[in-house]
């Protein structure tokens, strides 16, 4: 309502300015000066009223927003959202920790398996070496050296299939 009054006051000053101008044309100098001051006062009062009302309106709006923000209902809703967010974060953390544990467990199993494979390969290579030492006198020296080199090469390559085939080959030589 007061905003309308402010606008009406600003609109009212226009006819007052026109009246002051016409009075100035007809050489009514004192009256036209008074009308000019009156219309300027009305215009400034309208602007002032508009500014004051905008400040009052802004203050009321801010006051209402603060009251709503700090109300018990809003505090309760914020607490509920905070608790839900914490619970979501805990679930996410639990899932990521479970993934990390399964990754480390899988990695540990893989390391144990690789270590066991290396031990088994070394044991197989030692068995092949012992069989070769027993057969050293029964086979030609070049063939013996060839089998020994194959044993070392397959061991460094960690080729278990080739070591098994070599072991069978030496076992068959042993039977003859």
Order of alpha helices (4+ residues) and beta strands (2+ residues): alpha-alpha-alpha-alpha-alpha
